Amino acid sequence: MIDFSINITQACKVLHLSKSSYYYKRKIKDDSEIIDAINKLVDKHPRNGFWLLFNRLRKLGFE
């Protein structure tokens, strides 16, 4: 079997990819708190649209 070893710098250069993108690890964000807040607001104010819910969430401290 033939081994075609190539270092990361060369591989990234060939693929036009920065090394920082190669090493990037995505941070998983837990959205359960805001989802619960949205569900409570929708249950309490079912006829409110997006902007009213958005503004209420902002007032509750969500960004």
Residue frames as a rotation matrix with the C-alpha (Angstrom) as fourth column:
MET 1
0.586 0.810 0.000 0.00
0.810 -0.586 0.000 0.00
0.000 0.000 -1.000 0.00
ILE 2
-0.365 -0.691 0.623 1.32
0.678 -0.656 -0.331 3.44
0.639 0.301 0.708 -0.90
ASP 3
0.145 0.336 -0.931 1.27
0.901 -0.434 -0.016 6.16
-0.409 -0.836 -0.365 1.77
PHE 4
-0.079 -0.091 0.993 0.51
0.675 -0.738 -0.014 9.64
0.734 0.669 0.120 0.40
SER 5
0.127 0.068 -0.990 1.33
0.936 -0.339 0.097 11.63
-0.329 -0.938 -0.107 3.52
ILE 6
-0.175 -0.135 0.975 0.87
0.500 -0.866 -0.030 15.37
0.848 0.482 0.219 3.25
ASN 7
-0.796 -0.130 -0.592 1.13
0.600 -0.306 -0.739 17.91
-0.085 -0.943 0.322 6.01
ILE 8
0.093 0.946 -0.312 -1.82
0.862 -0.233 -0.450 20.06
-0.498 -0.227 -0.837 7.04
THR 9
-0.093 -0.194 -0.977 -0.30
-0.120 -0.972 0.204 23.28
-0.988 0.136 0.067 5.69
GLN 10
-0.933 -0.300 -0.199 0.08
-0.237 0.097 0.967 21.80
-0.271 0.949 -0.162 2.21
ALA 11
-0.613 0.767 0.189 -3.37
0.790 0.597 0.141 20.20
-0.005 0.235 -0.972 2.26
CYS 12
0.179 0.694 -0.697 -5.02
0.617 -0.631 -0.470 23.45
-0.766 -0.346 -0.542 3.31
LYS 13
-0.416 -0.415 -0.809 -3.13
-0.335 -0.757 0.561 25.37
-0.846 0.504 0.176 0.63
VAL 14
-0.990 0.059 0.131 -4.29
0.143 0.492 0.859 22.95
-0.014 0.869 -0.495 -2.09
LEU 15
-0.303 0.951 -0.055 -7.90
0.947 0.307 0.092 23.21
0.105 -0.024 -0.994 -0.86
HIS 16
-0.517 0.030 0.856 -7.70
0.118 -0.987 0.106 27.02
0.848 0.156 0.507 -0.45
LEU 17
0.674 0.680 -0.289 -8.63
0.318 0.086 0.944 26.60
0.667 -0.728 -0.159 3.20
SER 18
0.109 -0.643 0.758 -7.06
-0.705 -0.588 -0.397 28.48
0.701 -0.491 -0.518 6.08
LYS 19
-0.611 -0.413 -0.675 -5.48
0.143 0.781 -0.608 26.42
0.778 -0.468 -0.419 8.82
SER 20
-0.899 0.328 0.289 -7.67
-0.398 -0.339 -0.852 28.15
-0.181 -0.882 0.436 11.39
SER 21
0.065 0.951 -0.303 -10.73
-0.992 0.094 0.082 26.88
0.107 0.295 0.950 9.50
TYR 22
-0.058 -0.177 -0.982 -9.27
-0.267 0.951 -0.156 23.39
0.962 0.253 -0.103 9.51
TYR 23
-0.802 -0.376 -0.464 -8.75
0.319 0.385 -0.866 23.46
0.504 -0.843 -0.189 13.28
TYR 24
-0.583 0.622 0.522 -12.02
-0.711 -0.702 0.043 25.27
0.394 -0.345 0.852 14.06
LYS 25
-0.816 0.424 -0.391 -14.25
0.536 0.810 -0.239 23.49
0.216 -0.405 -0.889 16.57
ARG 26
-0.291 0.807 0.514 -17.87
-0.071 -0.554 0.829 24.61
0.954 0.204 0.219 16.56
LYS 27
-0.984 0.047 0.171 -19.28
-0.174 -0.069 -0.982 25.65
-0.034 -0.996 0.077 19.91
ILE 28
-0.452 0.873 -0.180 -22.63
0.583 0.442 0.681 24.02
0.675 0.203 -0.709 20.57
LYS 29
-0.858 0.220 0.464 -25.06
-0.413 -0.832 -0.370 26.54
0.305 -0.509 0.805 21.98
ASP 30
-0.714 0.645 -0.272 -27.86
0.699 0.635 -0.329 25.46
-0.039 -0.425 -0.904 24.30
ASP 31
-0.827 0.454 0.331 -31.02
-0.236 -0.815 0.529 27.28
0.510 0.360 0.781 23.18
SER 32
-0.418 0.718 -0.557 -33.40
0.720 0.635 0.279 25.49
0.554 -0.285 -0.783 25.54
GLU 33
-0.562 0.178 -0.808 -33.77
0.632 -0.538 -0.558 28.54
-0.534 -0.824 0.189 27.80
ILE 34
-0.785 0.263 -0.561 -34.91
-0.456 -0.859 0.235 30.87
-0.420 0.440 0.794 25.00
ILE 35
-0.737 0.551 -0.390 -37.11
-0.064 0.518 0.853 28.16
0.672 0.654 -0.347 23.48
ASP 36
-0.438 0.568 -0.697 -38.90
0.892 0.374 -0.256 27.74
0.115 -0.734 -0.670 26.82
ALA 37
-0.621 0.169 -0.765 -39.33
0.213 -0.904 -0.372 31.52
-0.754 -0.394 0.525 27.09
ILE 38
-0.855 0.315 -0.412 -40.78
-0.509 -0.358 0.783 31.71
0.099 0.879 0.466 23.56
ASN 39
-0.609 0.644 -0.463 -43.20
0.379 0.749 0.544 28.86
0.697 0.156 -0.700 24.28
LYS 40
-0.446 0.431 -0.785 -44.39
0.831 -0.128 -0.542 30.54
-0.334 -0.893 -0.301 27.50
LEU 41
-0.719 0.147 -0.679 -44.90
-0.200 -0.980 0.000 33.87
-0.665 0.136 0.734 25.71
VAL 42
-0.819 0.426 -0.384 -46.79
-0.365 0.130 0.922 32.20
0.442 0.896 0.049 22.86
ASP 43
-0.515 0.650 -0.559 -49.03
0.743 0.663 0.087 30.35
0.427 -0.370 -0.825 25.33
LYS 44
-0.385 0.318 -0.866 -49.73
0.665 -0.556 -0.499 33.59
-0.640 -0.768 0.003 27.19
HIS 45
-0.001 0.306 -0.952 -50.08
-0.419 -0.865 -0.277 35.83
-0.908 0.399 0.129 24.09
PRO 46
-0.112 -0.081 0.990 -51.00
0.548 0.826 0.129 33.56
-0.829 0.557 -0.048 21.15
ARG 47
0.741 0.501 0.447 -51.99
0.640 -0.326 -0.695 36.39
-0.203 0.802 -0.562 18.81
ASN 48
0.559 -0.613 -0.558 -48.72
-0.341 -0.784 0.518 38.32
-0.755 -0.099 -0.648 19.11
GLY 49
0.963 -0.259 -0.081 -46.51
-0.013 0.255 -0.967 38.37
0.271 0.932 0.242 16.06
PHE 50
0.380 -0.908 -0.175 -42.79
0.775 0.416 -0.475 38.10
0.504 0.045 0.862 15.68
TRP 51
-0.275 -0.592 0.757 -41.87
0.145 -0.804 -0.576 41.67
0.951 -0.049 0.307 16.58
LEU 52
0.464 0.479 0.745 -43.96
-0.677 -0.351 0.647 41.77
0.572 -0.804 0.162 19.75
LEU 53
0.974 -0.151 -0.169 -42.46
0.216 0.837 0.503 38.46
0.066 -0.526 0.848 20.90
PHE 54
0.184 -0.963 0.196 -39.01
0.707 -0.009 -0.707 39.66
0.682 0.269 0.680 19.91
ASN 55
-0.134 -0.193 0.972 -39.37
-0.308 -0.924 -0.226 42.86
0.942 -0.330 0.065 21.93
ARG 56
0.789 0.453 0.414 -40.76
-0.538 0.187 0.822 40.98
0.296 -0.872 0.391 24.94
LEU 57
0.767 -0.580 -0.274 -37.79
0.601 0.799 -0.009 38.59
0.224 -0.158 0.962 24.83
ARG 58
-0.117 -0.817 0.565 -35.43
0.386 -0.562 -0.732 41.57
0.915 0.133 0.381 24.72
LYS 59
0.184 0.273 0.944 -37.13
-0.660 -0.678 0.324 43.06
0.728 -0.683 0.055 27.78
LEU 60
0.983 0.176 0.060 -36.67
-0.168 0.705 0.689 39.72
0.079 -0.687 0.722 29.54
GLY 61
0.440 -0.891 0.111 -32.93
-0.584 -0.190 0.789 39.99
-0.682 -0.411 -0.605 28.92
PHE 62
0.363 -0.304 0.881 -32.42
0.597 0.801 0.030 37.79
-0.715 0.515 0.472 25.87
GLU 63
0.040 -0.425 -0.904 -30.14
-0.527 -0.778 0.342 39.07
-0.849 0.463 -0.255 23.13
